[in-house]
Amino acid sequence: MNRPASALLLVSLLVPTLAACREGHTEQAHVTPPTVVRVAGVERVQRARPVVSTGALATKSEVRASFKVGGIIRSITVDEGQVIKKGQILATLTTTEIDAGVAQAQEAVDKAQRDRDRVAKLLDGRAATGSQLEDATTGLEVARAQLRAAAFNRNHAVIRAPRDGKVLKRMAEPDELVAPGQPILVLSGDDTSWVLRVGLADRDVVRLHQGDVASLDFPAFPGAPPLTATVSEIASAATPPLGTYEVELRVSPAGRPLRAGMIAHALIQPQAHEYVTLVPAVALRDGNGTKATVWVPRPDGSVEKRIVETAFFDGDRVALRSGLDGVDKVVTDGAPYLGESSRIEVRP
């Protein structure tokens, strides 16, 4: 065989082989490797949507001290943080006007007493009737009642410490004109029990009961675990003008250095009444209102897209009302990279 013929034969034998090699490499290049994912178990529990609010810390024995009557403050003898003793005078009003009222009431009693005595003598001489004596006696009793009221107001022109404790806040200064009942001092007793008071809307307060458990997060202690609290009191009427209902949470301090006025974020868990499905929040994709999607792994390495309805968030998990019936695992890490035709490799 001559050389041109043998070369042509060799080329004709090699071309199919090279073409087959190229096709094999092309097919291998188009094979997409599986997406590496992690999965998490699905938990079905009975739980209610939590109530979230923010409040200020206080002691259970906290008192807002005020004057019963209005007037000009003459003196305030204590400062914030000062320790006080029961019965100690803390603040007084200028009593010029109040003293004048007491004196006027006393004069009215004296006059009513004289009128009553005079009518009694006239009755003995048959110059007055029994009804006139009764009227004079009634006038005397009315005058005495007015004197007692004036004296009562005079006694409450002074603020005294109701118990041993401490001054938490001073809310007025001498020479200020204050109204009746206006808080002047915030006092705390020696009682070390702590409470957090929060204001809730009517739609939230109706879902709570005494004894419901709450967790409290204090910005003053970043990174610290939440404190536990329980619902101890629920207001039966709204607080004007906001229209919110005050709820009191009894706090377990757990050795934390708490101080009155600290702010805490409360997460209150009402008594369970609804069955929900809990999954990690990172498993949710394409959220739209209460709807979202979740990828469910299949035994053959493929995935299924499920549309779910969310109920509420529970920490780093989300509660679902529907959409995962019969599902025990969902994809978490790697979920953003999945599609309908994706293949997965589950890693621990």
C-alpha atoms as a printed R data frame, in Angstrom:
    type eleno elety resid chain resno       x      y       z
1   ATOM     1    CA   MET     A     1   0.000  0.000   0.000
2   ATOM     2    CA   ASN     A     2   1.395  3.389  -0.878
3   ATOM     3    CA   ARG     A     3   1.776  6.177   1.721
4   ATOM     4    CA   PRO     A     4  -1.147  8.453   0.655
5   ATOM     5    CA   ALA     A     5  -3.562  5.544   0.804
6   ATOM     6    CA   SER     A     6  -2.338  4.370   4.212
7   ATOM     7    CA   ALA     A     7  -2.544  7.940   5.643
8   ATOM     8    CA   LEU     A     8  -6.075  8.322   4.376
9   ATOM     9    CA   LEU     A     9  -7.044  5.052   5.996
10  ATOM    10    CA   LEU     A    10  -5.537  6.143   9.339
11  ATOM    11    CA   VAL     A    11  -7.403  9.437   9.279
12  ATOM    12    CA   SER     A    12 -10.671  7.683   8.502
13  ATOM    13    CA   LEU     A    13 -10.157  5.434  11.523
14  ATOM    14    CA   LEU     A    14  -9.208  8.231  13.939
15  ATOM    15    CA   VAL     A    15 -12.005 10.695  13.085
16  ATOM    16    CA   PRO     A    16 -14.861  8.625  14.624
17  ATOM    17    CA   THR     A    17 -12.724  7.944  17.688
18  ATOM    18    CA   LEU     A    18 -11.945 11.638  18.235
19  ATOM    19    CA   ALA     A    19 -15.585 12.563  17.640
20  ATOM    20    CA   ALA     A    20 -16.705 10.014  20.207
21  ATOM    21    CA   CYS     A    21 -14.183 11.393  22.711
22  ATOM    22    CA   ARG     A    22 -15.409 14.938  22.113
23  ATOM    23    CA   GLU     A    23 -19.035 13.865  22.600
24  ATOM    24    CA   GLY     A    24 -18.129 12.098  25.852
25  ATOM    25    CA   HIS     A    25 -16.370 15.172  27.172
26  ATOM    26    CA   THR     A    26 -19.317 17.359  26.146
27  ATOM    27    CA   GLU     A    27 -21.832 15.122  27.904
28  ATOM    28    CA   GLN     A    28 -19.638 15.025  31.026
29  ATOM    29    CA   ALA     A    29 -19.313 18.830  31.009
30  ATOM    30    CA   HIS     A    30 -23.113 19.285  30.973
31  ATOM    31    CA   VAL     A    31 -23.758 17.034  34.011
32  ATOM    32    CA   THR     A    32 -24.657 19.456  36.894
33  ATOM    33    CA   PRO     A    33 -23.330 18.360  40.276
34  ATOM    34    CA   PRO     A    34 -25.901 18.100  43.105
35  ATOM    35    CA   THR     A    35 -26.447 21.101  45.377
36  ATOM    36    CA   VAL     A    36 -25.086 20.547  48.861
37  ATOM    37    CA   VAL     A    37 -27.803 21.296  51.434
38  ATOM    38    CA   ARG     A    38 -28.676 20.768  55.050
39  ATOM    39    CA   VAL     A    39 -32.075 19.731  56.317
40  ATOM    40    CA   ALA     A    40 -33.940 20.209  59.604
41  ATOM    41    CA   GLY     A    41 -36.738 18.287  61.242
42  ATOM    42    CA   VAL     A    42 -40.330 19.498  61.362
43  ATOM    43    CA   GLU     A    43 -41.945 19.840  64.797
44  ATOM    44    CA   ARG     A    44 -45.696 19.851  65.391
45  ATOM    45    CA   VAL     A    45 -46.766 21.512  68.639
46  ATOM    46    CA   GLN     A    46 -49.733 23.242  70.238
47  ATOM    47    CA   ARG     A    47 -48.844 26.909  70.561
48  ATOM    48    CA   ALA     A    48 -50.417 30.369  70.341
49  ATOM    49    CA   ARG     A    49 -49.099 33.494  68.685
50  ATOM    50    CA   PRO     A    50 -46.957 35.286  71.299
51  ATOM    51    CA   VAL     A    51 -47.733 38.780  72.567
52  ATOM    52    CA   VAL     A    52 -44.840 41.222  72.197
53  ATOM    53    CA   SER     A    53 -44.535 44.472  74.156
54  ATOM    54    CA   THR     A    54 -42.080 46.754  75.946
55  ATOM    55    CA   GLY     A    55 -42.299 48.029  79.521
56  ATOM    56    CA   ALA     A    56 -40.406 49.544  82.430
57  ATOM    57    CA   LEU     A    57 -39.212 47.625  85.457
58  ATOM    58    CA   ALA     A    58 -40.531 48.535  88.911
59  ATOM    59    CA   THR     A    59 -40.750 47.070  92.374
60  ATOM    60    CA   LYS     A    60 -44.061 45.648  93.469
61  ATOM    61    CA   SER     A    61 -44.193 48.090  96.395
62  ATOM    62    CA   GLU     A    62 -43.566 51.168  94.211
63  ATOM    63    CA   VAL     A    63 -45.694 54.170  95.236
64  ATOM    64    CA   ARG     A    64 -46.300 57.499  93.492
65  ATOM    65    CA   ALA     A    65 -46.590 59.914  96.396
66  ATOM    66    CA   SER     A    66 -48.739 63.034  95.911
67  ATOM    67    CA   PHE     A    67 -50.698 65.687  97.803
68  ATOM    68    CA   LYS     A    68 -54.450 65.283  98.156
69  ATOM    69    CA   VAL     A    69 -54.967 68.995  97.538
70  ATOM    70    CA   GLY     A    70 -53.327 71.341  95.076
71  ATOM    71    CA   GLY     A    71 -51.066 74.193  96.041
72  ATOM    72    CA   ILE     A    72 -47.537 75.560  96.048
73  ATOM    73    CA   ILE     A    73 -44.786 73.231  97.249
74  ATOM    74    CA   ARG     A    74 -42.995 74.673 100.247
75  ATOM    75    CA   SER     A    75 -40.278 72.027 100.644
76  ATOM    76    CA   ILE     A    76 -39.029 68.648  99.452
77  ATOM    77    CA   THR     A    77 -36.608 67.171 101.947
78  ATOM    78    CA   VAL     A    78 -35.292 64.138 100.025
79  ATOM    79    CA   ASP     A    79 -33.416 63.454  96.794
80  ATOM    80    CA   GLU     A    80 -33.345 60.534  94.386
81  ATOM    81    CA   GLY     A    81 -31.647 57.440  95.772
82  ATOM    82    CA   GLN     A    82 -32.055 58.537  99.402
83  ATOM    83    CA   VAL     A    83 -33.094 55.934 101.979
84  ATOM    84    CA   ILE     A    84 -36.267 56.846 103.892
85  ATOM    85    CA   LYS     A    85 -37.971 55.641 107.072
86  ATOM    86    CA   LYS     A    86 -41.646 55.051 107.664
87  ATOM    87    CA   GLY     A    87 -43.421 58.242 108.792
88  ATOM    88    CA   GLN     A    88 -40.588 60.547 107.653
89  ATOM    89    CA   ILE     A    89 -41.779 63.894 106.217
90  ATOM    90    CA   LEU     A    90 -40.766 64.030 102.565
91  ATOM    91    CA   ALA     A    91 -42.544 67.119 101.190
92  ATOM    92    CA   THR     A    92 -44.916 69.860 102.346
93  ATOM    93    CA   LEU     A    93 -47.248 72.420 100.784
94  ATOM    94    CA   THR     A    94 -47.599 76.082 101.663
95  ATOM    95    CA   THR     A    95 -50.693 75.854 103.870
96  ATOM    96    CA   THR     A    96 -51.804 79.496 104.107
97  ATOM    97    CA   GLU     A    97 -54.963 78.894 102.113
98  ATOM    98    CA   ILE     A    98 -55.575 75.494 103.701
99  ATOM    99    CA   ASP     A    99 -55.202 76.891 107.231
100 ATOM   100    CA   ALA     A   100 -57.694 79.627 106.382
101 ATOM   101    CA   GLY     A   101 -60.160 76.967 105.271
102 ATOM   102    CA   VAL     A   102 -59.711 75.063 108.540
103 ATOM   103    CA   ALA     A   103 -60.239 78.248 110.551
104 ATOM   104    CA   GLN     A   104 -63.360 79.098 108.566
105 ATOM   105    CA   ALA     A   105 -64.748 75.601 109.131
106 ATOM   106    CA   GLN     A   106 -64.049 75.892 112.867
107 ATOM   107    CA   GLU     A   107 -65.901 79.204 113.055
108 ATOM   108    CA   ALA     A   108 -68.855 77.615 111.257
109 ATOM   109    CA   VAL     A   109 -68.936 74.841 113.861
110 ATOM   110    CA   ASP     A   110 -68.862 77.330 116.716
111 ATOM   111    CA   LYS     A   111 -71.733 79.332 115.201
112 ATOM   112    CA   ALA     A   112 -73.780 76.193 114.533
113 ATOM   113    CA   GLN     A   113 -73.227 75.109 118.132
114 ATOM   114    CA   ARG     A   114 -74.469 78.450 119.442
115 ATOM   115    CA   ASP     A   115 -77.527 78.291 117.161
116 ATOM   116    CA   ARG     A   116 -78.352 74.834 118.355
117 ATOM   117    CA   ASP     A   117 -77.981 75.787 122.025
118 ATOM   118    CA   ARG     A   118 -80.207 78.847 121.558
119 ATOM   119    CA   VAL     A   119 -82.963 76.812 119.849
120 ATOM   120    CA   ALA     A   120 -82.755 74.233 122.641
121 ATOM   121    CA   LYS     A   121 -83.403 76.946 125.270
122 ATOM   122    CA   LEU     A   122 -86.265 78.344 123.222
123 ATOM   123    CA   LEU     A   123 -87.746 74.867 123.024
124 ATOM   124    CA   ASP     A   124 -87.633 74.581 126.799
125 ATOM   125    CA   GLY     A   125 -89.582 77.839 127.018
126 ATOM   126    CA   ARG     A   126 -91.965 76.607 124.358
127 ATOM   127    CA   ALA     A   127 -90.787 79.419 122.016
128 ATOM   128    CA   ALA     A   128 -89.434 76.972 119.370
129 ATOM   129    CA   THR     A   129 -90.601 73.760 117.860
130 ATOM   130    CA   GLY     A   130 -88.990 70.335 117.796
131 ATOM   131    CA   SER     A   131 -88.412 70.567 114.036
132 ATOM   132    CA   GLN     A   132 -86.463 73.789 114.523
133 ATOM   133    CA   LEU     A   133 -84.212 72.020 117.025
134 ATOM   134    CA   GLU     A   134 -83.706 69.173 114.571
135 ATOM   135    CA   ASP     A   135 -82.746 71.668 111.845
136 ATOM   136    CA   ALA     A   136 -80.241 73.363 114.157
137 ATOM   137    CA   THR     A   137 -78.775 69.992 115.124
138 ATOM   138    CA   THR     A   138 -78.432 69.039 111.468
139 ATOM   139    CA   GLY     A   139 -76.679 72.335 110.735
140 ATOM   140    CA   LEU     A   140 -74.222 71.611 113.541
141 ATOM   141    CA   GLU     A   141 -73.449 68.145 112.197
142 ATOM   142    CA   VAL     A   142 -72.894 69.540 108.692
143 ATOM   143    CA   ALA     A   143 -70.490 72.152 110.035
144 ATOM   144    CA   ARG     A   144 -68.579 69.504 111.981
145 ATOM   145    CA   ALA     A   145 -68.307 67.351 108.826
146 ATOM   146    CA   GLN     A   146 -66.910 70.315 106.882
147 ATOM   147    CA   LEU     A   147 -64.374 70.888 109.665
148 ATOM   148    CA   ARG     A   148 -63.277 67.241 109.503
149 ATOM   149    CA   ALA     A   149 -62.834 67.530 105.722
150 ATOM   150    CA   ALA     A   150 -60.765 70.706 106.058
151 ATOM   151    CA   ALA     A   151 -58.609 69.117 108.769
152 ATOM   152    CA   PHE     A   152 -58.157 66.019 106.615
153 ATOM   153    CA   ASN     A   153 -56.941 68.148 103.720
154 ATOM   154    CA   ARG     A   154 -54.607 69.962 106.105
155 ATOM   155    CA   ASN     A   155 -53.077 66.660 107.247
156 ATOM   156    CA   HIS     A   156 -52.571 65.572 103.635
157 ATOM   157    CA   ALA     A   157 -50.732 68.747 102.676
158 ATOM   158    CA   VAL     A   158 -47.705 66.763 103.899
159 ATOM   159    CA   ILE     A   159 -46.211 63.692 102.232
160 ATOM   160    CA   ARG     A   160 -44.893 61.096 104.690
161 ATOM   161    CA   ALA     A   161 -43.076 57.889 103.852
162 ATOM   162    CA   PRO     A   162 -45.606 55.019 103.943
163 ATOM   163    CA   ARG     A   163 -42.889 52.475 104.750
164 ATOM   164    CA   ASP     A   164 -39.125 52.055 104.912
165 ATOM   165    CA   GLY     A   165 -37.589 52.237 101.466
166 ATOM   166    CA   LYS     A   166 -35.891 54.487  98.945
167 ATOM   167    CA   VAL     A   167 -36.686 57.493  96.746
168 ATOM   168    CA   LEU     A   168 -36.641 56.371  93.125
169 ATOM   169    CA   LYS     A   169 -37.581 59.601  91.409
170 ATOM   170    CA   ARG     A   170 -38.204 63.258  92.299
171 ATOM   171    CA   MET     A   171 -40.766 64.735  89.941
172 ATOM   172    CA   ALA     A   172 -41.251 68.294  91.294
173 ATOM   173    CA   GLU     A   173 -39.350 71.108  92.971
174 ATOM   174    CA   PRO     A   174 -40.141 73.704  95.695
175 ATOM   175    CA   ASP     A   175 -42.264 76.716  94.669
176 ATOM   176    CA   GLU     A   176 -43.976 74.713  91.903
177 ATOM   177    CA   LEU     A   177 -47.756 74.851  91.693
178 ATOM   178    CA   VAL     A   178 -49.093 71.293  91.639
179 ATOM   179    CA   ALA     A   179 -52.554 69.842  91.131
180 ATOM   180    CA   PRO     A   180 -54.303 67.403  93.491
181 ATOM   181    CA   GLY     A   181 -52.961 63.891  92.972
182 ATOM   182    CA   GLN     A   182 -50.022 64.988  90.818
183 ATOM   183    CA   PRO     A   183 -47.054 62.641  91.512
184 ATOM   184    CA   ILE     A   184 -44.298 64.382  93.446
185 ATOM   185    CA   LEU     A   185 -42.064 61.465  94.433
186 ATOM   186    CA   VAL     A   186 -41.778 57.832  93.316
187 ATOM   187    CA   LEU     A   187 -40.988 55.642  96.312
188 ATOM   188    CA   SER     A   188 -39.930 52.036  96.601
189 ATOM   189    CA   GLY     A   189 -40.309 49.866  99.667
190 ATOM   190    CA   ASP     A   190 -37.875 47.274 100.943
191 ATOM   191    CA   ASP     A   191 -39.824 44.638  99.025
192 ATOM   192    CA   THR     A   192 -37.388 43.148  96.499
193 ATOM   193    CA   SER     A   193 -40.023 41.613  94.219
194 ATOM   194    CA   TRP     A   194 -39.790 43.051  90.694
195 ATOM   195    CA   VAL     A   195 -42.565 43.558  88.158
196 ATOM   196    CA   LEU     A   196 -42.662 44.718  84.548
197 ATOM   197    CA   ARG     A   197 -45.736 46.708  83.536
198 ATOM   198    CA   VAL     A   198 -46.676 46.747  79.850
199 ATOM   199    CA   GLY     A   199 -49.592 48.303  77.971
200 ATOM   200    CA   LEU     A   200 -51.430 46.022  75.548
201 ATOM   201    CA   ALA     A   201 -54.145 46.524  72.964
202 ATOM   202    CA   ASP     A   202 -57.523 44.885  73.517
203 ATOM   203    CA   ARG     A   203 -56.895 42.257  70.805
204 ATOM   204    CA   ASP     A   204 -53.831 41.034  72.748
205 ATOM   205    CA   VAL     A   205 -55.006 41.334  76.335
206 ATOM   206    CA   VAL     A   206 -58.038 39.095  75.736
207 ATOM   207    CA   ARG     A   207 -55.672 36.216  74.866
208 ATOM   208    CA   LEU     A   208 -53.792 36.348  78.168
209 ATOM   209    CA   HIS     A   209 -54.465 34.666  81.500
210 ATOM   210    CA   GLN     A   210 -52.826 34.888  84.887
211 ATOM   211    CA   GLY     A   211 -49.910 32.480  85.017
212 ATOM   212    CA   ASP     A   212 -48.950 32.786  81.344
213 ATOM   213    CA   VAL     A   213 -45.171 32.602  80.959
214 ATOM   214    CA   ALA     A   214 -43.072 35.393  79.435
215 ATOM   215    CA   SER     A   215 -39.400 35.915  78.592
216 ATOM   216    CA   LEU     A   216 -37.812 39.332  79.137
217 ATOM   217    CA   ASP     A   217 -34.876 40.702  77.171
218 ATOM   218    CA   PHE     A   218 -33.058 43.669  78.761
219 ATOM   219    CA   PRO     A   219 -30.992 45.923  76.452
220 ATOM   220    CA   ALA     A   220 -28.969 46.849  79.562
221 ATOM   221    CA   PHE     A   221 -27.568 43.299  79.581
222 ATOM   222    CA   PRO     A   222 -26.578 42.574  75.955
223 ATOM   223    CA   GLY     A   223 -25.887 38.923  75.311
224 ATOM   224    CA   ALA     A   224 -27.377 37.813  78.625
225 ATOM   225    CA   PRO     A   225 -30.073 35.102  78.561
226 ATOM   226    CA   PRO     A   226 -33.659 36.347  78.921
227 ATOM   227    CA   LEU     A   227 -35.273 36.440  82.349
228 ATOM   228    CA   THR     A   228 -38.444 34.496  83.072
229 ATOM   229    CA   ALA     A   229 -41.668 36.205  84.182
230 ATOM   230    CA   THR     A   230 -45.315 35.275  84.693
231 ATOM   231    CA   VAL     A   231 -48.488 37.278  84.183
232 ATOM   232    CA   SER     A   232 -49.625 38.273  87.687
233 ATOM   233    CA   GLU     A   233 -52.244 40.991  87.075
234 ATOM   234    CA   ILE     A   234 -54.411 42.012  84.108
235 ATOM   235    CA   ALA     A   235 -56.314 45.306  84.144
236 ATOM   236    CA   SER     A   236 -60.073 45.026  83.711
237 ATOM   237    CA   ALA     A   237 -60.366 48.525  82.215
238 ATOM   238    CA   ALA     A   238 -58.357 50.516  79.700
239 ATOM   239    CA   THR     A   239 -56.019 53.281  80.807
240 ATOM   240    CA   PRO     A   240 -56.993 56.686  79.362
241 ATOM   241    CA   PRO     A   241 -56.111 58.398  77.097
242 ATOM   242    CA   LEU     A   242 -54.151 55.670  75.272
243 ATOM   243    CA   GLY     A   243 -56.831 53.030  75.600
244 ATOM   244    CA   THR     A   244 -54.337 50.263  76.443
245 ATOM   245    CA   TYR     A   245 -54.679 47.672  79.197
246 ATOM   246    CA   GLU     A   246 -51.923 47.431  81.788
247 ATOM   247    CA   VAL     A   247 -50.559 43.936  82.368
248 ATOM   248    CA   GLU     A   248 -48.179 43.220  85.228
249 ATOM   249    CA   LEU     A   249 -45.476 40.562  84.859
250 ATOM   250    CA   ARG     A   250 -43.793 39.239  87.998
251 ATOM   251    CA   VAL     A   251 -40.073 38.902  87.247
252 ATOM   252    CA   SER     A   252 -37.632 36.259  88.461
253 ATOM   253    CA   PRO     A   253 -34.390 38.283  88.805
254 ATOM   254    CA   ALA     A   254 -32.075 35.235  88.834
255 ATOM   255    CA   GLY     A   255 -29.316 37.224  90.532
256 ATOM   256    CA   ARG     A   256 -29.350 39.983  87.905
257 ATOM   257    CA   PRO     A   257 -28.549 43.512  89.262
258 ATOM   258    CA   LEU     A   258 -31.929 44.995  88.371
259 ATOM   259    CA   ARG     A   259 -32.855 48.657  88.860
260 ATOM   260    CA   ALA     A   260 -36.184 50.418  88.729
261 ATOM   261    CA   GLY     A   261 -36.903 52.016  85.365
262 ATOM   262    CA   MET     A   262 -34.915 49.535  83.261
263 ATOM   263    CA   ILE     A   263 -36.524 48.834  79.893
264 ATOM   264    CA   ALA     A   264 -37.315 45.258  78.883
265 ATOM   265    CA   HIS     A   265 -38.829 43.670  75.780
266 ATOM   266    CA   ALA     A   266 -41.423 41.085  76.779
267 ATOM   267    CA   LEU     A   267 -42.442 38.021  74.782
268 ATOM   268    CA   ILE     A   268 -45.559 36.595  76.437
269 ATOM   269    CA   GLN     A   269 -46.700 33.107  75.514
270 ATOM   270    CA   PRO     A   270 -50.499 32.709  75.894
271 ATOM   271    CA   GLN     A   271 -51.974 29.371  76.819
272 ATOM   272    CA   ALA     A   272 -51.688 27.015  73.855
273 ATOM   273    CA   HIS     A   273 -54.818 26.503  71.782
274 ATOM   274    CA   GLU     A   274 -53.681 25.976  68.166
275 ATOM   275    CA   TYR     A   275 -51.652 23.198  66.543
276 ATOM   276    CA   VAL     A   276 -48.888 24.563  64.312
277 ATOM   277    CA   THR     A   277 -45.820 23.262  62.491
278 ATOM   278    CA   LEU     A   278 -42.476 24.731  63.528
279 ATOM   279    CA   VAL     A   279 -39.603 24.959  61.048
280 ATOM   280    CA   PRO     A   280 -36.405 27.052  60.997
281 ATOM   281    CA   ALA     A   281 -37.070 30.518  59.617
282 ATOM   282    CA   VAL     A   282 -34.155 30.134  57.146
283 ATOM   283    CA   ALA     A   283 -36.158 27.440  55.358
284 ATOM   284    CA   LEU     A   284 -38.702 29.986  54.077
285 ATOM   285    CA   ARG     A   285 -38.322 31.396  50.583
286 ATOM   286    CA   ASP     A   286 -40.288 33.887  48.425
287 ATOM   287    CA   GLY     A   287 -42.456 35.293  51.199
288 ATOM   288    CA   ASN     A   288 -45.559 37.222  50.211
289 ATOM   289    CA   GLY     A   289 -47.797 38.224  53.120
290 ATOM   290    CA   THR     A   290 -48.630 35.026  54.995
291 ATOM   291    CA   LYS     A   291 -47.575 32.814  52.066
292 ATOM   292    CA   ALA     A   292 -44.091 31.425  51.454
293 ATOM   293    CA   THR     A   293 -42.392 28.423  49.890
294 ATOM   294    CA   VAL     A   294 -40.375 25.604  51.436
295 ATOM   295    CA   TRP     A   295 -38.207 22.971  49.734
296 ATOM   296    CA   VAL     A   296 -38.829 19.398  50.849
297 ATOM   297    CA   PRO     A   297 -36.163 16.710  50.175
298 ATOM   298    CA   ARG     A   298 -37.188 13.472  48.439
299 ATOM   299    CA   PRO     A   299 -35.565 10.047  48.973
300 ATOM   300    CA   ASP     A   300 -34.327  9.977  45.355
301 ATOM   301    CA   GLY     A   301 -32.257 13.152  45.797
302 ATOM   302    CA   SER     A   302 -34.726 15.535  44.191
303 ATOM   303    CA   VAL     A   303 -36.731 18.292  45.910
304 ATOM   304    CA   GLU     A   304 -40.371 19.303  46.062
305 ATOM   305    CA   LYS     A   305 -41.609 22.879  46.357
306 ATOM   306    CA   ARG     A   306 -44.362 23.377  48.944
307 ATOM   307    CA   ILE     A   307 -46.444 26.548  49.472
308 ATOM   308    CA   VAL     A   308 -47.049 27.155  53.188
309 ATOM   309    CA   GLU     A   309 -49.101 29.586  55.283
310 ATOM   310    CA   THR     A   310 -47.251 31.280  58.142
311 ATOM   311    CA   ALA     A   311 -48.850 31.997  61.527
312 ATOM   312    CA   PHE     A   312 -46.160 33.750  63.599
313 ATOM   313    CA   PHE     A   313 -42.454 33.748  64.384
314 ATOM   314    CA   ASP     A   314 -41.147 31.965  67.457
315 ATOM   315    CA   GLY     A   315 -37.555 33.083  67.962
316 ATOM   316    CA   ASP     A   316 -35.506 31.693  65.071
317 ATOM   317    CA   ARG     A   317 -38.369 29.427  63.989
318 ATOM   318    CA   VAL     A   318 -41.634 30.117  62.229
319 ATOM   319    CA   ALA     A   319 -45.005 28.541  62.954
320 ATOM   320    CA   LEU     A   320 -46.934 27.317  59.912
321 ATOM   321    CA   ARG     A   321 -50.672 26.747  59.770
322 ATOM   322    CA   SER     A   322 -50.672 24.587  56.641
323 ATOM   323    CA   GLY     A   323 -48.637 23.295  53.748
324 ATOM   324    CA   LEU     A   324 -46.415 20.608  55.286
325 ATOM   325    CA   ASP     A   325 -48.816 17.730  55.925
326 ATOM   326    CA   GLY     A   326 -46.900 14.457  55.889
327 ATOM   327    CA   VAL     A   327 -43.502 16.190  55.774
328 ATOM   328    CA   ASP     A   328 -40.849 15.489  58.413
329 ATOM   329    CA   LYS     A   329 -37.851 17.409  56.997
330 ATOM   330    CA   VAL     A   330 -37.242 20.676  55.129
331 ATOM   331    CA   VAL     A   331 -34.184 22.136  53.435
332 ATOM   332    CA   THR     A   332 -32.450 24.948  55.360
333 ATOM   333    CA   ASP     A   333 -28.896 25.773  54.199
334 ATOM   334    CA   GLY     A   334 -28.753 25.815  50.418
335 ATOM   335    CA   ALA     A   335 -32.459 26.489  49.894
336 ATOM   336    CA   PRO     A   336 -31.837 29.766  47.944
337 ATOM   337    CA   TYR     A   337 -29.985 27.822  45.221
338 ATOM   338    CA   LEU     A   338 -32.661 25.215  44.499
339 ATOM   339    CA   GLY     A   339 -35.067 24.907  41.589
340 ATOM   340    CA   GLU     A   340 -37.724 22.475  40.431
341 ATOM   341    CA   SER     A   341 -35.159 20.213  38.673
342 ATOM   342    CA   SER     A   342 -32.399 20.466  41.296
343 ATOM   343    CA   ARG     A   343 -30.596 17.460  42.684
344 ATOM   344    CA   ILE     A   344 -29.346 17.649  46.260
345 ATOM   345    CA   GLU     A   345 -26.711 16.113  48.467
346 ATOM   346    CA   VAL     A   346 -27.627 16.249  52.129
347 ATOM   347    CA   ARG     A   347 -24.774 17.017  54.490
348 ATOM   348    CA   PRO     A   348 -24.936 16.682  58.292
